[in-house]
Every structure is written in C-alpha cells, then in structure tokens.
Amino acid sequence: MKAMQRILVSRCLLGEPVRFDGAAKPLMHPLLAQWREEGRLVPACPELLGGLPVPRAAAEIVGGNADDVLKGRARVLASTGADVTRAFVHGARQVQQLALEHGCRFALLKENSPSCGVHRVHDGSFGGRLVAGQGLAAALLKAAGLRVFAEHEVEVLACAVAATEESGQAC
C-alpha cells in the first residue's frame, strides 16, 4: 500500500467559525470524520492566513478572475469598498505553501468563496450572483498540481484518494 494521502481542507468545513460572518459551514460527512480521525486532514483558511479578522466584510473578485488578481489585473474588494487584494493573495500563497509542506495532493474547499471557490465564485457585484470561476487559493493549489474538489464532491475525492493509495485504478 502506498503512503496515506494528505488532504488540505477549508477550516470552515471542519466546523470552525472562520468565515467572513463569523460562522462555520460544517460538512457533516462520514468520510470527512474518518479522514480527520486518520490524521490525513490539513486544515487551512486563506483569509486568516492572509491576516484578515473574523468577522470581516464579505469580499468578491472584481474586474476579472482569480488569475487576473494573481497577475495584478483585478482586485478583491470588500463590501465596504476596501481593497483586500493583498491579504487574499498572501493567504492563497500561504495555503499553497502549507499544502506543499504537508505533501498534500488533494484539497477539499468551500465553493463560492473568493479564496476557495472551486467551480463558482460571486460575480463581483455583491448582488449574490454566482459565475463560473475559482478562488485565489483554489487557483494556486491547482497550479501546484493538487486536485481540488468542492464540498459537494467528497465521494469523487474519496475515489481519487483511493486510486492513488491502492491499485492506481479509478473508481
């Protein structure tokens, strides 16, 4: 059997109250509980690692996508109008470094977040609309070679992890 795969996971999904509104979004899934018990989870919150407080104003990517922000062509703004780009970029880089230091090949992230969105993020209008796209941390994790999954894809993640640990065959 190959080595146990480590999984970077959004701290809010583990029930930690780290979201912008001071809440958590606990993912009550038996696999997540099993992985925690096995010691394979590496918890992370990009916004906290970037130095932002809890609670904090909601933030969205404005003027482009995650890649544009990382290249300095778009920004992350708080609902107050404050430019929080630097904190979001720093936090995303910290998460990427954490994942690499722990040998993570997978990540389980909170969908819709400007940091952790895997398939969707808010459109930058603060009107509650979602668009296809990814958050900054998700983008950097993918760039580092991690396979990144949203919280509704736990079974797909489990299949990918099992394939790397066992016979190498997909589910």
Secondary structure, DSSP 8 states (H G I E B T S, - for coil): ------EEEEGGGGT---STTS-------HHHHHHHHHT-EEEE-HHHHTT--SS---EEEESS-HHHHHTTSSEEEETTS-B-HHHHHHHHHHHHHHHHHTT--EEEE-TB-TTT-SSEEE-SSSSS-EEE---HHHHHHHHTT-EEEEGGGHHHHHHHHHHHHTTS---
